[in-house]
Every structure is written in structure tokens, then in C-alpha cells.
């Protein structure tokens, strides 16, 4: 069973399939970015406050890529943008991070 999960992980987090190379906290690694999944979970954008919106996205990467998962409330740099880590979950070698940043 673990072999099947590992094969699926290598397919999902693969730059030939679903992932693209991104810089996460200064390290280039394959990452799957999904902003659409949030539309299913809750509103993609919060109600604006004085012209400021909270943009959210979810990224998926191999758990081993970061060493240890970031803490909720910590800051993560994705490419050249800073995000607040809003949620963290890990299952079967895949780390799912929900990130948010203020947008105007």
C-alpha cells in the first residue's frame, strides 16, 4: 500500500504532471498551487475593508521538501510574495498549506 501512495505522490508532485517549480522560503521545489479549492470550502475573498482583500491560496508539496511543516501564523515566502500560514495539514507525504495575503 505504501508503494502505491508513493507512486501517487510522485505523480501529483511532479513538474511533468501537476506541479511547477517555485521558490519556498528560498528553496526551489515542485509545488502544486490551487486557488480554486478554496471556492469549494469558503469564500475565496473576504469582505473588503477599506479596499483591502485577503487573497488565499492552497499549496501542496512533499512533506520532506521543507524539513518540518511551518507553524500556523508563521510567514512563508512563496516566490517573491509573503504569506501568512493560515492552515497546515499533512497526509501520506503531502503537505497542504493554506496561505493568505492582503491585496488591494
N, CA, C and O atoms as a MOPAC input file, in Angstrom:
PM7 MOZYME 1SCF
protein

 N      0.81300 1    -1.19000 1     0.00000 1
 C      0.00000 1     0.00000 1     0.00000 1
 C      0.86300 1     1.26500 1     0.00000 1
 O      0.56400 1     2.23400 1    -0.69800 1
 N      1.94200 1     1.24000 1     0.79500 1
 C      2.82800 1     2.41100 1     0.83700 1
 C      3.45700 1     2.67400 1    -0.52500 1
 O      3.69100 1     3.82700 1    -0.88500 1
 N      3.73200 1     1.61800 1    -1.28600 1
 C      4.31100 1     1.79400 1    -2.62100 1
 C      3.33900 1     2.51800 1    -3.54600 1
 O      3.75300 1     3.35800 1    -4.34600 1
 N      2.05700 1     2.20100 1    -3.44300 1
 C      1.04200 1     2.84400 1    -4.27200 1
 C      0.92400 1     4.31700 1    -3.90700 1
 O      0.84000 1     5.17300 1    -4.78700 1
 N      0.91700 1     4.61400 1    -2.61500 1
 C      0.84200 1     6.00600 1    -2.15700 1
 C      2.06100 1     6.78100 1    -2.63700 1
 O      1.92900 1     7.92200 1    -3.08100 1
 N      3.25100 1     6.18000 1    -2.55400 1
 C      4.47200 1     6.85000 1    -3.01800 1
 C      4.41000 1     7.12600 1    -4.51000 1
 O      4.84300 1     8.18900 1    -4.95500 1
 N      3.87800 1     6.18700 1    -5.29600 1
 C      3.73500 1     6.41000 1    -6.74000 1
 C      2.78400 1     7.56700 1    -7.01400 1
 O      3.05000 1     8.40600 1    -7.87400 1
 N      1.66900 1     7.61000 1    -6.27700 1
 C      0.72200 1     8.70900 1    -6.44400 1
 C      1.35800 1    10.03700 1    -6.06300 1
 O      1.14600 1    11.04200 1    -6.74100 1
 N      2.13300 1    10.05400 1    -4.98800 1
 C      2.82100 1    11.26100 1    -4.54800 1
 C      3.77400 1    11.74800 1    -5.62600 1
 O      3.82400 1    12.94000 1    -5.92800 1
 N      4.52800 1    10.82600 1    -6.20300 1
 C      5.48600 1    11.20700 1    -7.24200 1
 C      4.79900 1    11.64900 1    -8.52800 1
 O      5.40000 1    12.37000 1    -9.32500 1
 N      3.56300 1    11.23900 1    -8.74700 1
 C      2.80400 1    11.70800 1    -9.90700 1
 C      2.22800 1    13.09300 1    -9.64400 1
 O      2.31900 1    13.98200 1   -10.49000 1
 N      1.64000 1    13.26800 1    -8.47600 1
 C      0.99600 1    14.53300 1    -8.13900 1
 C      2.00300 1    15.66600 1    -7.99000 1
 O      1.80400 1    16.74500 1    -8.54900 1
 N      3.07200 1    15.43900 1    -7.25000 1
 C      4.09600 1    16.47000 1    -7.02800 1
 C      5.22000 1    16.23200 1    -8.04000 1
 O      6.34400 1    15.89000 1    -7.67300 1
 N      4.89400 1    16.41800 1    -9.31000 1
 C      5.82900 1    16.16300 1   -10.39900 1
 C      5.69000 1    17.29000 1   -11.40600 1
 O      4.58000 1    17.60500 1   -11.83400 1
 N      6.80500 1    17.90100 1   -11.79000 1
 C      6.74100 1    19.04800 1   -12.70700 1
 C      6.32000 1    18.64200 1   -14.12400 1
 O      5.97900 1    19.50200 1   -14.93600 1
 N      6.34100 1    17.34600 1   -14.42200 1
 C      5.84800 1    16.87900 1   -15.71700 1
 C      4.33700 1    16.66700 1   -15.68800 1
 O      3.72000 1    16.50000 1   -16.74000 1
 N      3.73500 1    16.67000 1   -14.50700 1
 C      2.30400 1    16.40100 1   -14.36500 1
 C      1.56300 1    17.64100 1   -13.85400 1
 O      1.03900 1    18.42100 1   -14.64900 1
 N      1.51700 1    17.82500 1   -12.52200 1
 C      0.68800 1    18.87300 1   -11.92000 1
 C      1.48300 1    20.02100 1   -11.30000 1
 O      0.97500 1    21.13800 1   -11.20400 1
 N      2.70400 1    19.76500 1   -10.88500 1
 C      3.48700 1    20.75900 1   -10.14400 1
 C      4.28900 1    21.66500 1   -11.07200 1
 O      4.55400 1    21.33400 1   -12.22800 1
 N      4.66200 1    22.81200 1   -10.52800 1
 C      5.60200 1    23.72700 1   -11.17200 1
 C      6.68600 1    24.04200 1   -10.14900 1
 O      6.47400 1    23.89900 1    -8.94500 1
 N      7.84200 1    24.47000 1   -10.63300 1
 C      8.91300 1    24.85200 1    -9.71500 1
 C      8.62300 1    26.23300 1    -9.14200 1
 O      8.33500 1    27.17900 1    -9.87500 1
 N      8.70300 1    26.33000 1    -7.82000 1
 C      8.51000 1    27.59400 1    -7.11600 1
 C      9.56100 1    27.69400 1    -6.02600 1
 O     10.12000 1    26.69400 1    -5.57600 1
 N      9.81000 1    28.91500 1    -5.61900 1
 C     10.74200 1    29.15100 1    -4.52600 1
 C      9.93100 1    29.28600 1    -3.23400 1
 O      9.09500 1    30.18000 1    -3.10500 1
 N     10.18800 1    28.39000 1    -2.28600 1
 C      9.51000 1    28.40000 1    -0.99800 1
 C     10.56500 1    28.62300 1     0.07800 1
 O     11.44200 1    27.78600 1     0.29100 1
 N     10.46500 1    29.76300 1     0.75200 1
 C     11.45500 1    30.13100 1     1.77900 1
 C     12.88500 1    29.97000 1     1.28100 1
 O     13.75600 1    29.48400 1     2.00100 1
 N     13.11000 1    30.38600 1     0.04000 1
 C     14.45600 1    30.38800 1    -0.52800 1
 C     14.89200 1    29.08800 1    -1.17100 1
 O     16.00800 1    29.00600 1    -1.68300 1
 N     14.04300 1    28.06300 1    -1.16100 1
 C     14.39100 1    26.76400 1    -1.73800 1
 C     13.48400 1    26.50900 1    -2.93900 1
 O     12.26300 1    26.62600 1    -2.83400 1
 N     14.07600 1    26.16300 1    -4.07300 1
 C     13.29700 1    25.85600 1    -5.26700 1
 C     12.85600 1    24.39900 1    -5.19300 1
 O     13.66800 1    23.49300 1    -5.00300 1
 N     11.53700 1    24.19600 1    -5.34800 1
 C     10.97100 1    22.84800 1    -5.23700 1
 C      9.69200 1    22.75400 1    -6.05600 1
 O      9.09000 1    23.77700 1    -6.38000 1
 N      9.26800 1    21.53000 1    -6.39700 1
 C      7.98800 1    21.36800 1    -7.07600 1
 C      6.82900 1    21.63000 1    -6.12000 1
 O      6.80000 1    21.11100 1    -5.00400 1
 N      5.86800 1    22.44800 1    -6.57400 1
 C      4.71300 1    22.84600 1    -5.76600 1
 C      3.47800 1    22.85200 1    -6.66400 1
 O      3.54000 1    23.27100 1    -7.82000 1
 N      2.36600 1    22.38500 1    -6.12100 1
 C      1.08300 1    22.50000 1    -6.79900 1
 C      0.33100 1    23.62900 1    -6.10900 1
 O      0.11500 1    23.58400 1    -4.89800 1
 N     -0.07000 1    24.64700 1    -6.87700 1
 C     -0.83300 1    25.77600 1    -6.33700 1
 C     -2.28200 1    25.62300 1    -6.78400 1
 O     -2.55900 1    25.39900 1    -7.96200 1
 N     -3.19900 1    25.74600 1    -5.83500 1
 C     -4.61800 1    25.59900 1    -6.13900 1
 C     -5.41800 1    26.67000 1    -5.41800 1
 O     -5.63400 1    26.56900 1    -4.21000 1
 N     -5.85600 1    27.68600 1    -6.13300 1
 C     -6.71900 1    28.72100 1    -5.55000 1
 C     -8.18800 1    28.32900 1    -5.67500 1
 O     -9.02800 1    28.84800 1    -4.93900 1
 N     -8.50600 1    27.42800 1    -6.59000 1
 C     -9.89400 1    27.03700 1    -6.82400 1
 C    -10.47300 1    26.18400 1    -5.70600 1
 O    -11.67900 1    26.23100 1    -5.46600 1
 N     -9.65900 1    25.41800 1    -5.02600 1
 C    -10.16000 1    24.54300 1    -3.96200 1
 C    -10.82500 1    25.34200 1    -2.84900 1
 O    -11.72600 1    24.84900 1    -2.17100 1
 N    -10.37600 1    26.57100 1    -2.67100 1
 C    -10.95300 1    27.41300 1    -1.62200 1
 C    -12.38100 1    27.83700 1    -1.95300 1
 O    -13.17300 1    28.09900 1    -1.04800 1
 N    -12.71300 1    27.90600 1    -3.22800 1
 C    -14.08000 1    28.26200 1    -3.61600 1
 C    -15.06400 1    27.20700 1    -3.11700 1
 O    -16.22100 1    27.51600 1    -2.83200 1
 N    -14.60200 1    25.97100 1    -3.01200 1
 C    -15.45300 1    24.89200 1    -2.52300 1
 C    -15.56500 1    24.92600 1    -1.00200 1
 O    -16.58000 1    24.51100 1    -0.44300 1
 N    -14.54100 1    25.41100 1    -0.34300 1
 C    -14.50600 1    25.39300 1     1.12300 1
 C    -15.16300 1    26.61500 1     1.74300 1
 O    -15.95700 1    26.48700 1     2.67500 1
 N    -14.83900 1    27.79700 1     1.23700 1
 C    -15.40300 1    29.04500 1     1.73600 1
 C    -15.12000 1    30.13300 1     0.71900 1
 O    -14.47100 1    29.88100 1    -0.29700 1
 N    -15.59400 1    31.32500 1     0.97800 1
 C    -15.42900 1    32.42200 1     0.04300 1
 C    -13.95500 1    32.65700 1    -0.26600 1
 O    -13.12600 1    32.72500 1     0.64200 1
 N    -13.64000 1    32.77800 1    -1.53200 1
 C    -12.25100 1    32.99000 1    -1.95200 1
 C    -11.69200 1    34.30900 1    -1.43200 1
 O    -10.52000 1    34.38400 1    -1.06200 1
 N    -12.51400 1    35.33800 1    -1.40300 1
 C    -12.06200 1    36.63900 1    -0.90200 1
 C    -12.97900 1    37.06200 1     0.23600 1
 O    -14.20000 1    36.91900 1     0.17200 1
 N    -12.35200 1    37.58100 1     1.26900 1
 C    -13.13200 1    38.11100 1     2.38200 1
 C    -13.82700 1    39.39800 1     1.95600 1
 O    -13.52200 1    39.95400 1     0.90100 1
 N    -14.74300 1    39.85800 1     2.76000 1
 C    -15.38800 1    41.13900 1     2.51000 1
 C    -14.32600 1    42.22600 1     2.62400 1
 O    -13.56400 1    42.22900 1     3.59100 1
 N    -14.25100 1    43.14900 1     1.66800 1
 C    -13.20400 1    44.16800 1     1.71900 1
 C    -13.36400 1    45.10500 1     2.91200 1
 O    -14.47300 1    45.44200 1     3.32500 1
 N    -12.23100 1    45.50700 1     3.44100 1
 C    -12.19700 1    46.51000 1     4.49400 1
 C    -11.33200 1    47.65200 1     3.98500 1
 O    -10.11400 1    47.51200 1     3.87100 1
 N    -11.95800 1    48.77700 1     3.68200 1
 C    -11.24000 1    49.94000 1     3.15500 1
 C    -10.38600 1    49.58300 1     1.93600 1
 O     -9.24300 1    50.02600 1     1.82400 1
 N    -10.94000 1    48.78400 1     1.02700 1
 C    -10.24900 1    48.46700 1    -0.21400 1
 C     -9.20400 1    47.38300 1    -0.09400 1
 O     -8.45800 1    47.16000 1    -1.04800 1
 N     -9.11300 1    46.69700 1     1.03400 1
 C     -8.12800 1    45.62900 1     1.21300 1
 C     -8.86800 1    44.29700 1     1.27000 1
 O     -9.82600 1    44.14300 1     2.02800 1
 N     -8.41900 1    43.34100 1     0.46800 1
 C     -8.97800 1    41.99800 1     0.44700 1
 C     -7.91700 1    41.03000 1     0.97300 1
 O     -6.72100 1    41.31600 1     0.92900 1
 N     -8.37100 1    39.89300 1     1.46300 1
 C     -7.44000 1    38.84000 1     1.83600 1
 C     -7.46800 1    37.79700 1     0.73400 1
 O     -8.46300 1    37.09000 1     0.57300 1
 N     -6.39200 1    37.69600 1    -0.01900 1
 C     -6.28100 1    36.67300 1    -1.05500 1
 C     -5.76400 1    35.39700 1    -0.43700 1
 O     -4.82800 1    35.42000 1     0.36200 1
 N     -6.37200 1    34.27500 1    -0.80500 1
 C     -5.98100 1    32.99200 1    -0.23100 1
 C     -5.66400 1    32.00200 1    -1.33400 1
 O     -6.23200 1    32.05900 1    -2.42400 1
 N     -4.74700 1    31.09200 1    -1.03500 1
 C     -4.43800 1    30.00300 1    -1.93600 1
 C     -3.95700 1    28.81100 1    -1.13000 1
 O     -3.53800 1    28.94500 1     0.02000 1
 N     -4.02400 1    27.66400 1    -1.73900 1
 C     -3.55100 1    26.43600 1    -1.11500 1
 C     -2.39500 1    25.92200 1    -1.95300 1
 O     -2.46000 1    25.91600 1    -3.18200 1
 N     -1.33600 1    25.49200 1    -1.28100 1
 C     -0.23000 1    24.86400 1    -1.98800 1
 C     -0.02900 1    23.45600 1    -1.43500 1
 O     -0.26700 1    23.18600 1    -0.25800 1
 N      0.41200 1    22.57600 1    -2.31700 1
 C      0.72700 1    21.20300 1    -1.96000 1
 C      2.18100 1    20.94700 1    -2.32000 1
 O      2.63200 1    21.32900 1    -3.40000 1
 N      2.90900 1    20.30800 1    -1.43200 1
 C      4.29100 1    19.96500 1    -1.68300 1
 C      4.63700 1    18.73300 1    -0.86600 1
 O      3.89900 1    18.35000 1     0.04100 1
 N      5.75500 1    18.12200 1    -1.18900 1
 C      6.19000 1    16.95700 1    -0.42400 1
 C      6.56100 1    17.40900 1     0.98200 1
 O      7.23900 1    18.42100 1     1.16000 1
 N      6.11700 1    16.66100 1     1.96700 1
 C      6.41000 1    16.98900 1     3.35900 1
 C      7.91200 1    17.11100 1     3.57700 1
 O      8.36100 1    17.99500 1     4.30500 1
 N      8.68600 1    16.24100 1     2.96000 1
 C     10.13800 1    16.23800 1     3.14400 1
 C     10.81600 1    17.46500 1     2.54000 1
 O     11.96400 1    17.75300 1     2.87800 1
 N     10.14000 1    18.18900 1     1.66200 1
 C     10.75400 1    19.33500 1     0.98000 1
 C     11.13800 1    20.46200 1     1.93500 1
 O     12.15500 1    21.12500 1     1.72900 1
 N     10.33800 1    20.68600 1     2.97300 1
 C     10.60600 1    21.78200 1     3.90500 1
 C     11.34000 1    21.33500 1     5.16300 1
 O     11.75100 1    22.17300 1     5.96500 1
 N     11.50700 1    20.06200 1     5.34400 1
 C     12.11400 1    19.58500 1     6.58200 1
 C     11.06000 1    19.40100 1     7.65400 1
 O     10.74300 1    18.27300 1     8.03300 1
 N     10.51400 1    20.50600 1     8.14400 1
 C      9.39700 1    20.41900 1     9.08300 1
 C      8.33000 1    21.40300 1     8.65000 1
 O      8.64300 1    22.46600 1     8.11200 1
 N      7.07400 1    21.06000 1     8.87900 1
 C      5.98500 1    21.94400 1     8.45200 1
 C      6.04700 1    23.28900 1     9.17700 1
 O      6.44100 1    23.34900 1    10.34200 1
 N      5.66000 1    24.36500 1     8.49300 1
 C      5.61900 1    25.66400 1     9.16100 1
 C      4.47700 1    25.71100 1    10.16900 1
 O      3.49200 1    24.98300 1    10.04200 1
 N      4.61600 1    26.55600 1    11.14800 1
 C      3.57800 1    26.72300 1    12.16400 1
 C      2.47200 1    27.63100 1    11.63700 1
 O      2.72400 1    28.54600 1    10.85200 1
 N      1.24800 1    27.36600 1    12.07900 1
 C      0.12800 1    28.25500 1    11.74900 1
 C      0.44100 1    29.62700 1    12.34400 1
 O      0.83800 1    29.73300 1    13.50400 1
 N      0.25900 1    30.66500 1    11.54700 1
 C      0.56400 1    32.02600 1    11.97700 1
 C      1.95100 1    32.49200 1    11.58100 1
 O      2.27500 1    33.67200 1    11.72200 1
 N      2.77800 1    31.57300 1    11.08400 1
 C      4.11400 1    31.97800 1    10.65200 1
 C      4.03900 1    32.57000 1     9.24500 1
 O      3.01000 1    32.48000 1     8.57500 1
 N      5.13500 1    33.17000 1     8.81200 1
 C      5.21300 1    33.78400 1     7.48800 1
 C      5.96500 1    32.84000 1     6.56500 1
 O      6.99600 1    32.28000 1     6.93800 1
 N      5.44200 1    32.66900 1     5.36100 1
 C      6.07600 1    31.83100 1     4.34900 1
 C      6.27000 1    32.67900 1     3.10300 1
 O      5.37100 1    33.41400 1     2.69700 1
 N      7.43900 1    32.57500 1     2.50300 1
 C      7.71900 1    33.29800 1     1.25700 1
 C      7.55100 1    32.31900 1     0.09400 1
 O      8.25800 1    31.31500 1    -0.00200 1
 N      6.60700 1    32.63200 1    -0.77800 1
 C      6.37800 1    31.85000 1    -1.98900 1
 C      6.75700 1    32.72900 1    -3.16300 1
 O      6.13100 1    33.75800 1    -3.41800 1
 N      7.78500 1    32.31000 1    -3.86700 1
 C      8.38400 1    33.11200 1    -4.92400 1
 C      8.78100 1    34.45700 1    -4.30400 1
 O      9.59500 1    34.46400 1    -3.38100 1
 N      8.26300 1    35.56000 1    -4.75200 1
 C      8.64600 1    36.84800 1    -4.17300 1
 C      7.54300 1    37.46000 1    -3.32400 1
 O      7.55200 1    38.66500 1    -3.07200 1
 N      6.59800 1    36.64600 1    -2.88200 1
 C      5.47400 1    37.14900 1    -2.10000 1
 C      5.48100 1    36.54800 1    -0.69800 1
 O      5.84000 1    35.38700 1    -0.50400 1
 N      5.07800 1    37.35700 1     0.26500 1
 C      4.99700 1    36.90600 1     1.65600 1
 C      3.55300 1    36.54200 1     1.97300 1
 O      2.62700 1    37.28100 1     1.63900 1
 N      3.37000 1    35.39300 1     2.62200 1
 C      2.04400 1    34.91100 1     3.00000 1
 C      2.03600 1    34.52000 1     4.46800 1
 O      3.06300 1    34.13800 1     5.02800 1
 N      0.88200 1    34.61900 1     5.07500 1
 C      0.66000 1    34.13000 1     6.41700 1
 C      0.13000 1    32.70500 1     6.29200 1
 O     -0.79300 1    32.44900 1     5.51900 1
 N      0.70900 1    31.78500 1     7.04600 1
 C      0.25700 1    30.39700 1     7.02700 1
 C     -1.01500 1    30.32100 1     7.86700 1
 O     -0.98500 1    30.52000 1     9.08100 1
 N     -2.13100 1    30.03000 1     7.20400 1
 C     -3.44600 1    30.02100 1     7.82500 1
 C     -3.84500 1    28.63400 1     8.30700 1
 O     -4.56500 1    28.50600 1     9.29700 1
 N     -3.38400 1    27.59400 1     7.61500 1
 C     -3.71500 1    26.22200 1     7.99800 1
 C     -2.63800 1    25.29500 1     7.46600 1
 O     -2.04400 1    25.55400 1     6.42000 1
 N     -2.38900 1    24.20700 1     8.19400 1
 C     -1.38100 1    23.21800 1     7.82500 1
 C     -1.97600 1    21.83800 1     8.03400 1
 O     -2.52700 1    21.55000 1     9.09600 1
 N     -1.86800 1    20.98600 1     7.02900 1
 C     -2.23300 1    19.58900 1     7.22200 1
 C     -1.26500 1    18.71800 1     6.43100 1
 O     -0.71000 1    19.13900 1     5.41600 1
 N     -1.07700 1    17.49400 1     6.92100 1
 C     -0.13800 1    16.57400 1     6.29000 1
 C     -0.76300 1    15.19400 1     6.26800 1
 O     -1.32700 1    14.73700 1     7.26300 1
 N     -0.65800 1    14.53600 1     5.12400 1
 C     -1.13400 1    13.16600 1     4.99600 1
 C     -0.36700 1    12.46700 1     3.88700 1
 O     -0.23300 1    12.98800 1     2.78000 1
 N      0.12800 1    11.29300 1     4.19900 1
 C      0.77100 1    10.42900 1     3.20300 1
 C      1.89400 1    11.10900 1     2.42800 1
 O      2.04700 1    10.88600 1     1.22700 1
 N      2.67500 1    11.93700 1     3.11100 1
 C      3.81800 1    12.57200 1     2.47400 1
 C      3.52200 1    13.86400 1     1.74400 1
 O      4.42200 1    14.46300 1     1.15700 1
 N      2.25900 1    14.30700 1     1.77300 1
 C      1.89000 1    15.56700 1     1.12300 1
 C      1.52600 1    16.59200 1     2.19300 1
 O      0.70600 1    16.33200 1     3.07300 1
 N      2.14700 1    17.74400 1     2.09700 1
 C      1.88100 1    18.85600 1     2.99600 1
 C      0.95000 1    19.82500 1     2.28100 1
 O      1.24100 1    20.26500 1     1.16900 1
 N     -0.17200 1    20.15900 1     2.92000 1
 C     -1.13500 1    21.11400 1     2.37400 1
 C     -1.10800 1    22.36300 1     3.24000 1
 O     -1.39200 1    22.30600 1     4.43600 1
 N     -0.76200 1    23.50200 1     2.62400 1
 C     -0.67500 1    24.76800 1     3.33900 1
 C     -1.69400 1    25.74300 1     2.75800 1
 O     -1.72200 1    25.97600 1     1.55000 1
 N     -2.52400 1    26.30700 1     3.61900 1
 C     -3.43400 1    27.37400 1     3.20600 1
 C     -2.75600 1    28.68500 1     3.57200 1
 O     -2.41400 1    28.91900 1     4.73100 1
 N     -2.56700 1    29.53400 1     2.57400 1
 C     -1.83400 1    30.78600 1     2.73000 1
 C     -2.76200 1    31.95800 1     2.45200 1
 O     -3.70600 1    31.84500 1     1.67000 1
 N     -2.48600 1    33.08800 1     3.10200 1
 C     -3.25800 1    34.28800 1     2.81500 1
 C     -2.34200 1    35.50300 1     2.80700 1
 O     -1.31000 1    35.54200 1     3.47600 1
 N     -2.75700 1    36.48100 1     2.03100 1
 C     -2.02100 1    37.74700 1     1.94900 1
 C     -3.01500 1    38.86100 1     1.67100 1
 O     -4.02800 1    38.64500 1     1.00500 1
 N     -2.73100 1    40.03400 1     2.17300 1
 C     -3.58300 1    41.19600 1     1.90500 1
 C     -3.35600 1    41.66500 1     0.47500 1
 O     -2.22500 1    41.73400 1    -0.00600 1
 N     -4.45400 1    41.98400 1    -0.18800 1
 C     -4.40100 1    42.51400 1    -1.55300 1
 C     -5.24300 1    43.78100 1    -1.59700 1
 O     -6.15300 1    43.95900 1    -0.78800 1
 N     -4.93600 1    44.65600 1    -2.54400 1
 C     -5.74500 1    45.86400 1    -2.70100 1
 C     -6.46900 1    45.83200 1    -4.02700 1
 O     -7.20500 1    46.76400 1    -4.35100 1

